[in-house]
Amino acid sequence: MKLRERKQAFFFHFFDYYNVTVKHVKHAVMNFISIFIITAAISIASTPLCIPHDTPPVRQSRSLVVTPMTFPIISDSARLRTSSQIIPRLNPLHPPLVHKRTVSLETPVVHHHNHQRTLILQRREHYRYHQVWRKPFYGSSSEREEYRKELRDQLKRQIEEKCVSLKLQLASKVKEAEFVREVDRLALSNEREQRIQHKKAMTAYRDENKKLMEQSWRDRALTRSQEVLKERELLRLNPINWSGTLK
């Protein structure tokens, strides 16, 4: 009896464990299926679409014309990293090869095209940027030698440009010094001429003053001599002590 009860208890315990395990397995399978569906949807949505140019418009009910969306195929970005192909940017409001906008106009493909174009340009710029410093560290011996040669050429060019700029600065300074020296020479010459003219003017002024003073002295002496003669004549005609009483 006890052995039978033990068998029943073991059977119930195993059945409960089997139910729990099956539930977990079902849950894991459902999660895997949902993840696979989402990944497939994302992959499908990110795939560039292209409808041939000769696709006729699809007629729908109620006379609505569905215009086919035709866009250029964007090549793989990995093959366009180093190429110089120009990828045009599309206008979502005016897609190419759509002459008339209708109610069925949709723009996901255009936005996807612009997004892919942005990614390709970013990868191209990233590749170009990393190709600059990859050669001197990870390139071959010829690439490293070419990089060193380019550096030497750049240094030589910079030295030459520096020498040319220094020569130009020196030439400009020489011209400026010559100009300043010429200006100083002209200023000194003008000052010397002004000094000579001033000296001549002062000499003429001095001579004229001397003449005026000499003339004034002569006039004063003549006037004084005339006054003395006049006084003598008056004294002769009308002496002060004409009676001889004063001694």
C-alpha positions in Angstrom: 0.0 0.0 0.0 2.8 2.4 0.9 4.7 1.5 -2.3 1.6 2.3 -4.3 1.2 5.7 -2.7 4.8 6.5 -3.3 4.4 5.6 -7.0 1.3 7.8 -7.3 3.1 10.7 -5.5 6.1 10.4 -7.8 3.9 10.2 -10.9 2.0 13.4 -9.9 5.3 15.2 -9.1 6.7 14.2 -12.5 3.5 15.3 -14.3 3.6 18.7 -12.6 7.3 19.2 -13.5 6.6 18.1 -17.1 3.7 20.7 -17.4 6.0 23.5 -16.1 8.8 22.5 -18.5 6.4 22.4 -21.5 5.1 25.9 -20.5 8.6 27.3 -20.4 9.5 25.7 -23.8 6.3 27.1 -25.4 7.1 30.5 -24.0 10.7 30.4 -25.3 9.5 29.3 -28.8 6.9 32.1 -28.9 9.6 34.7 -28.0 11.9 33.3 -30.7 9.1 33.4 -33.3 8.2 37.0 -32.4 11.9 38.1 -32.5 12.3 36.4 -35.9 9.2 38.1 -37.3 10.3 41.6 -36.0 13.8 41.1 -37.5 12.4 40.0 -40.9 10.0 43.0 -40.9 12.9 45.4 -40.1 15.1 43.8 -42.8 12.2 44.1 -45.3 11.5 47.7 -44.4 15.2 48.7 -44.7 15.6 47.1 -48.2 15.7 49.7 -51.0 12.7 49.4 -53.3 12.7 50.0 -57.1 9.9 49.8 -59.5 10.8 49.6 -63.2 10.1 52.7 -65.3 7.7 50.9 -67.7 5.3 49.7 -64.9 1.8 50.9 -65.9 -0.3 52.6 -63.3 -2.7 50.3 -61.4 -6.4 51.0 -61.7 -8.3 50.8 -58.5 -12.0 51.1 -57.8 -13.8 54.4 -58.0 -11.4 55.7 -60.7 -8.4 56.2 -58.4 -5.1 56.0 -60.2 -2.2 54.6 -58.2 1.0 56.1 -59.5 4.0 53.7 -59.3 6.9 55.0 -57.2 10.1 54.8 -59.1 13.3 55.6 -57.4 17.0 55.0 -58.2 18.6 52.0 -56.7 21.1 52.7 -54.1 24.1 50.5 -54.3 25.6 48.8 -51.3 27.3 51.3 -49.0 30.3 49.0 -48.5 31.1 49.3 -52.2 30.6 53.1 -52.2 32.9 53.9 -49.3 35.8 54.9 -51.5 33.9 55.8 -54.7 33.1 59.4 -55.7 29.7 58.6 -57.0 27.2 61.4 -56.3 24.0 60.2 -54.7 21.2 62.6 -55.3 18.9 63.7 -52.5 15.2 63.2 -53.2 12.4 65.6 -52.2 9.7 63.6 -50.4 7.0 66.1 -51.5 8.1 65.9 -55.1 9.4 62.4 -55.9 11.0 61.7 -59.3 9.0 60.4 -62.1 5.8 61.3 -60.4 4.3 64.1 -62.5 1.1 64.5 -60.5 0.5 64.1 -56.8 -2.4 61.9 -55.9 -4.0 60.7 -52.7 -1.9 57.5 -52.9 1.4 59.4 -52.8 3.5 57.9 -50.0 7.0 58.9 -48.9 8.6 56.1 -46.9 10.7 55.0 -49.9 12.0 58.5 -50.4 12.8 58.9 -46.7 14.5 55.5 -46.8 16.5 56.7 -49.8 17.6 59.9 -48.0 18.5 57.9 -44.9 20.5 55.4 -46.9 22.2 58.3 -48.6 23.1 59.9 -45.3 24.5 56.6 -44.0 26.6 56.1 -47.2 28.0 59.6 -47.0 28.8 59.2 -43.3 30.6 55.9 -44.0 32.5 57.4 -46.9 33.7 60.3 -44.8 34.6 57.9 -42.0 36.5 55.8 -44.4 38.3 58.8 -45.9 39.2 60.1 -42.4 40.6 56.8 -41.2 42.5 56.3 -44.5 44.5 59.4 -43.7 46.2 58.1 -40.5 46.1 54.4 -41.4 49.0 54.6 -43.9 51.8 55.8 -41.5 51.0 53.1 -38.9 49.4 50.1 -40.6 50.3 50.6 -44.3 53.0 48.9 -46.3 56.6 50.0 -46.6 55.9 51.8 -49.8 52.9 53.6 -48.3 54.9 54.6 -45.2 57.7 55.9 -47.4 55.2 57.8 -49.6 53.7 59.3 -46.4 57.1 60.3 -45.1 57.9 61.8 -48.6 54.7 63.7 -48.5 55.6 65.0 -45.0 59.1 66.0 -46.3 57.5 67.8 -49.3 55.1 69.6 -47.0 57.9 70.6 -44.7 60.0 71.8 -47.6 57.0 73.7 -49.0 56.3 75.3 -45.6 60.0 76.3 -45.3 59.9 77.8 -48.8 56.7 79.6 -48.0 58.3 80.8 -44.8 61.4 82.0 -46.6 59.3 83.7 -49.2 57.2 85.4 -46.6 60.4 86.5 -44.7 61.9 87.9 -47.9 58.7 89.7 -48.6 58.6 91.1 -45.1 62.3 92.1 -45.4 61.7 93.7 -48.8 58.7 95.6 -47.4 60.7 96.7 -44.4 63.6 97.9 -46.8 61.1 99.8 -48.9 59.6 101.3 -45.7 63.0 102.3 -44.5 63.9 103.9 -47.8 60.6 105.7 -47.8 61.2 106.9 -44.2 64.7 107.9 -45.1 63.5 109.9 -48.1 60.8 111.6 -46.0 63.4 112.4 -43.4 65.8 113.8 -46.1 63.0 115.9 -47.5 62.1 117.1 -44.1 65.7 118.1 -43.3 66.1 119.8 -46.7 62.9 121.8 -46.1 64.0 122.7 -42.6 67.4 123.8 -43.9 65.7 125.9 -46.6 63.4 127.4 -44.1 66.4 128.1 -41.8 68.2 129.8 -44.7 65.2 131.8 -45.6 64.6 132.8 -42.0 68.3 133.9 -41.7 68.0 136.0 -44.8 64.8 137.6 -43.6 66.3 138.3 -40.2 69.4 139.7 -41.9 67.3 142.0 -44.0 65.3 143.0 -41.0 68.5 143.8 -39.1 69.9 145.8 -41.9 66.7 147.8 -42.3 66.6 148.4 -38.5 70.2 149.5 -38.6 69.5 151.9 -41.4 66.5 153.3 -39.6 68.4 153.8 -36.4 71.3 155.5 -38.2 68.9 157.8 -40.0 67.2 158.5 -36.7 70.5 159.3 -35.1 71.5 161.6 -38.0 68.1 163.4 -37.9 68.4 163.8 -34.1 72.0 165.2 -34.4 71.0 167.6 -37.2 68.0 168.8 -35.2 70.1 169.3 -32.2 72.8 171.2 -34.2 70.1 173.4 -35.7 68.7 174.1 -32.3 72.1 175.0 -31.0 72.7 177.4 -33.9 69.3 178.9 -33.4 70.0 179.5 -29.7 73.3 181.0 -30.4 71.8 183.3 -33.0 69.1 184.3 -30.5 71.7 184.9 -27.8 73.7 187.0 -30.2 70.7 189.1 -31.1 69.2 189.2 -27.6 71.8 188.4 -25.0 70.8 187.7 -21.5 73.2 190.2 -19.9 73.1 192.8 -22.6 73.8 195.6 -20.1 76.8 193.9 -18.7 75.6 194.2 -15.2 75.6 190.4 -14.5 78.8 188.7 -13.8 
